[in-house]
Amino acid sequence: MTYRIHHYPTELMDVAYPIGGDRVVIRPALPQDQELLVTFFLDLSAEDRCSRFLHPVSEVSPELLQQFTQIDYASHLALIAETFKNGDETIIGEARYVRAAEPSSVEIAVSVAASWRGKGIARLMLTKLEYHAATADVCRIIGYTLDSNEKVLFLARKAGFAISQGVRGVIRLEKALVPVCIRPARLS
C-alpha cells in the first residue's frame, strides 16, 4: 500500500541557529524518515527512551515505526529537528501530537538528543506544535512525563503548562490553548 500525503504543512518548516550549535532544520516528518528516526531513538540512552515512552524501550518495533512515520498532519503531527554535516542528515529531536479521544485535545511528546538539550530546540518544536494545534481548533494540550524528568518539567513550567501529580511517578502536564483563526488572503 502506498502512503499518500494529503497536505504537507510547509509553514512548519524552519531553520534555527541555537546558541553554540550548528544550523538546525525543523520540519514535519515524512514516511521516508524511518531509518533516521530509528537511529535517533536507538542513540538515546536507555533512560532517555524510558522517559520518552514512560516505560523501557530497547528497540523500535515495525508497528511503532509505522505509527511514527505514517502521519496525516491533522490528527497526528510530528516534527523533526535535524542537522547536516558532510552530507549526512542526523535527527537531533522529535516532537509530536496525536488527537486524544476528545477531539479538542491532543497529547504531546518531545525528545531531544542529549548533546542538543538546553539550546531551545524542544521549546521551538513545542511552540510550533502548539500553534498548529490551535489553528486546528485544539483547546487543550496534554502530556505526561516521569517525575524524575527535570528537563521536561522545566520546559513545561516555562511554556505555561499546569503540572499535576499522577500515579506511579508519572506527572500530567496540561495547557489550555486559544484557537487561532487563519483567514484566507483576499484577492484584490
N, C-alpha and C positions, 0 to 999 in steps of 0.2 A: 504494500500500500504506500502510495506517495503522500507525503505530508505537504499540505498547502498552507502558505502564509496568506491570510486574507488582508491584513494591513500591518505592515512593519512600521512601528512608531519611530520614524527617523527623528522626530522632535526630541526624543530622549537621548540622542547621541550627543556626546560632549567630549571635550578634551580638557584635561586638568593638569596642572603643574604643581603637585604638592610640594611642601617645604622639604628640601633635601632629597627630592625624588626626581625620577625621570618623567617624561610625558606619559600620561595615563589616558587611555581612551575608555570612555564608558559608553556602552551601547546595549540595546536589547539582545538577549541571547538568541541564537539560531540553532536549528537542528544539527548543523554541521559542527557545532561546538562540543560534541560529545567527548571526543578524545581529550580536548583541552580541559574540560570540566572534570573528567576522571583524574587527570594528572593533578589538577588543583586540589581536589578533595583528598587524594592519596598523599599529597605533600603536606597537608595539615597534620599536626600531631594528633595522636590518639585522643588526647584531652580536648583539643580544639574540635575534632569531629564529634566527640561526645557532647560538647557544648552546643554545637550547631544542630545536631539531631535529637538532643536530650536523652540519648542512650548510646552505648558503644556501637560504632560502625567501623568495620575493618576493611570493607570493600564496597564498591558501588555496584549494586545489582543491575542487571539489564532493565528491570522494571523501574527502578529508581532513576536510572539514566534516561529512559524514555520519558518519564514524568518530568524530569528536569529540562529536557530539550524540546519536547513536543508541546509547545505552549501557544495560546491563542491571543495573547497581548490584551485581552479584555478581562476575562475572569482569572487568568493566570499570566502575570507579567514577571519576567526575570531579566535582570540587568547583570552584565559582567563588566568588570574593570580589568583592563589588560595593558600590558606593556609590550614593546617591540624592541628587541636587541639583536643585532647581527642577523636580521631576517627571521628571528624566532619570535613567535607570538606566545605570551605567557599570561594566563589568567591569574590575577592577584586578589580578586574579590568577586563575590556574587551576592546579589540581593534579590528577593522576590516577594511577591504577594500572590495569594490564592484566595478567591472569594470564599467566604465562610458559608455555613448553612443559611445564615441570614444574609440575603443579597446586598444589604447596605454595609456589610462589614468585610474586611479582608484580614487574613493572617499573614504576618510578615516573617522573614528570616534574613539575616545578614551574616556574611562571613568574609573575613579579610585575612590574607596571608600574614603571618606573624611579623615579617620584616617590613610590612607596609602599614601596620597599625599605628594609630596616633597621628596620621598625616591627613586626616579629613576624608579619606576615601569612603568609609562607611557612612559618614554623615551626608556626603554628596549623593550617594546612591539612595539613601533613605529619603532625602528631600525630593529626589526625582520620583521615587515610588509614591510618596505622599501626594505630590502634585498630580500625577497621572491618576491615582485613585480618586482624588477629589473631582477631577474632570469627568470621572465615570460614575458620579453620584454615590460614591462611598462616603459614609458618615463616620466610620469608626475603623481604626487600625488596631489590631490585637497582635501581640507577640508573646512568646514565652522564652524564658532563659533560666539557667541554673542560678541558684542564689550565690554561687561562687564566681560567676562571670562578671567581675567588677567592670571590665571594659564596656560590656553591653549595658550594664546598669548605669554607668556614667553617661554613655551616649543617649540612653533613653531619658534620663533626667534632663540633659541638655536640650533634647528635642521636644520636651514638654509632655512626655508620657506620664500617666499616673501609674504608680507601681504598687502592686498588692501581693501579699504573700499567698502562695498557692499551697499545694501539698507536696510532700516528699522532696523538698528542696527546689521546687520549680516556682518561679516568680512570674506573675502575669503582668504584662505591660499593655496599657491601653491609652489611646489618644483619639479624641474627637476631631473630625475634620469638617471644615466648612466647604460644601460642594462649590466647585468653580464652574461657572457657565462660560463656555467658549462659543462665541458667536462667529458665524462665518463672515468673512470680509464682504462688504458690499461692492458691487460693480458700479462704477461711476457712469 
